[in-house]
Amino acid sequence: MAQEIVKLSPDALGYKDRGKMKWMGMMLSDHAEALKKEKKNTQTALINPKEKLSAEEISTIFYKSYTLKKPVAVQLDIVKDGQYLPDIEGVIEGVQEEIIYLKRRNQSLTKLRIEDIRHVEWIKSIEWYAKYQRQTPPS
């Protein structure tokens, strides 16, 4: 006669682990606090306006970024609370009519209108990709 082995998990028996939920709540509050600090630090930094480039100069840099997959920093011609917004860094992923698609470090796509762009400059590829790799946890 063969014995049948039945394995039941605590979840199958109705046990609810509150420890996980408490841990996630603690991590969420710490993460929210860290985001607030980061936002405060970026708001206090004074951002100076850069030279306004022509549409031809901007298009040339964007084309090279797209073909060579080199990162750029884009300053928008938008003033908020009396100062310019921080530069947006990324690699050009594509263009559709008057919209530029910029792939950021976190792999998200940002849409930029060409008429909103004030200045574009190259970022050293080694530094940009090194910063991206540092986000992974050390082994």
Secondary structure, DSSP 4 states (H G I P E B T S, - for coil): -PPPP----TTTTT---HHHHHHHHHHHHHHHHHHHHHHHHHHHS--PPPPPPPHHHHHHHHHHHHHHT--EEEEES-EETTEEPPPEEEEEEEEETTEEEEE-TTS-EEEEEGGGEEEEEE--HHHHHHHHHHTSPP-
